Amino acid sequence: MPADKARLRLSTESDDESPPGTTLQRMKGETLSPRHKNLIFILATLLFVSTLVTFHPKRAEYKEQCLSVLGGFTSLPIFKSFGIRHDDAMLKQGSRSWSDKEEKLREYRWGRQEVDKSLKLALAHLTDRETRMREWLLSSRIANGSGVGVGLGRDDPPENLRLWTPPAIVRGVPLEDEGPGKFEGGSLAKHIDLVKEWQTGLPVTTCETGRWQANYSRLHREMMNGVKPPLLLTYHCPANMTCGGLADRFLGIVSTLMYSVLTQRAFAIRWDVRPFDLLFDSAGYIDWSQPYMAADPLPHPIYDDPELVKDRLEIESHNLGGNEVDAFDRGFMARWKGVGPKWVRLDRPNRGQVIRAFELTDSVGPTLSELGFDMESSYGCLLDFLFRPKADSLRLISEYTSLLSLPSVFSVGIQIRAGDSVMRKAAKGHSIGSHRGFFNCADQLAKKYALPGQRIVYYLVSDSAYLKINAANAIPGKIIINAQKPQHTEIGGTTMKGNVENNVDGMMGAVTEMFTFRHTDYQVITENSGFGKFPVFARGRPRTTVVYPLKKKAPKNYCSRDSSLQSFENMGRYWSLG
């Protein structure tokens, strides 16, 4: 699969050879190019780190941290341009042969998607400075937000995986006409995040440090390579059985990864109907793919080990209630940390079990804290450790988030779950008028929390295509939507029919909406729906969300009350849990 990745650009200068006399001119006192300044800064840092490891009296204690810094620097695209590598942090993906059906699936591409006209209208109101800043964000996020293809989605030749490392600063504070420039109003917090993004090349998340990521990526690699005896934990969505919508599946996947970290097991994902590796790339740290075809001629040797298959414990995990989830959390940790069945498979988990785990102060909660987790950032940490959107969806997501991230923009995400029936047929009963409460609520949030001078936009997601179009036309330039037609993975408990490629197309649209929704400042989400809840958890900033009732009227000015903004603990107690 050909790679579709741009490289991190640390300056706007051309990479062409310098004209004659450049070196002499620099000797006379002219400044170095930004590219060479960056290299000098990085090499000086590496010299300091290597000296620390070699001569410091506590060098043994600092070795792991220093290796993480080295890995963080040498994994950046600029080092590839200079031919610098850190091979110790790399994991090579071995060769594979593919069946005819797999080869056909490997050819799947969503294709480049057009943005909706509602976004174009919003962009037309930006100032020149805002436009320049957005164009920097757009190009940077497309270039640096890609992952590594695994399973059916791997490249030919396959790209290597690497150990997790924290983001590394590769350049200094931006000049006035670089990146975010200097702060000129709006949200200072968003401006500071963009300065950090300029310095590292990566969007700021709520999880940039932790003790578990590097250790777990190493453990996973050693088990998959046979260096350590394998202990496996798999999220499994079997064919011909309901597994839930995309958000519910994400809740189950992230919760299963948490169990994998807690019990020191190698994590994997298996969707029998739609290969998950067609939807997402790995973040680059672990290969979570499993063979798609049951009769794959050359499956990974671990998954083909008859002793492991014989020892596999399969646990039905669908639609667990709150008390059942809590009991499962306690029991799983106590029973199978480094011991027990060599392979545990969780079938159809569709409930969030991460937020609730922190409230189990007699068991799981303290262990999570010891590993470096905290409740607010836990979903974002686990999600970003696993996935990156595929190139086509990443490009579309970045078109929208590069607007929502501007300090001069205040955004409210609105998620309205109209019901499965609207996806069976083109239902016209849903409009901005029939859901006026959601829009009034978003307006109350904007009036109370937007800062002076910020332009207000609303990002609307819904399973009703008619509602989205109606709302965007009613308030042009203010309400922004995606053009892609909504599609649910399951309707009324029945798995969607049709070929894999068409179903993946529909899910790609849902992925872009969910990952874009994560970048909104405040949110109004539908009660008893996971689609709005999951990106709120992944965003990692509680008390910015109103959970709005779909079938009953909320009290007057309900959304302007601070008490209406939900904590993660409360959001984890209902519907798909947390």
Secondary structure, DSSP 8 states (H G I E B T S, - for coil): ---------S-SS--S---TTHHHHHHTT----HHHHHHHHHHHHHHHHHHHHHH-TTHHHHHHHHHHHHHHHHTSHHHHHTT---GGGEE--------HHHHHHHT---------HHHHHHHTT--HHHHHHHHHHHHHHHHHS--B--GGG--SS---EE--------S-S--TTSTT-S--SS-HHHHHHHHHHHHHSS---S-S--SHHHHHHHHHHHHHTTSS---EEEEEE-TTS----HHHHHHHHHHHHHHHHHHT-EEEEEESSS-GGGTEEE-SS---B--SSTT-SS--TTTT-HHHHHH-EEEE-TT--HHHHHHHHHHHHHHHSS-S-SEEEEES--SB-SHHHHT-TTTHHHHHHHTT--TTTHHHHHHHHHEEE-HHHHHHHHHHHHHHT-TTEEEEEEEE---THHHHTT-----TTTTHHHHHHHHHHHHHH--TT-EEEEEEEES-HHHHHHHHHHSTTTEE---S----SEETTEE--S-HHHHHHHHHHHHHHHHHHTT-SEEEEETT-HHHHHHHHHHT--SSEEEE-SSS---TTGGGSGGGB--HHHHTTSTTB-
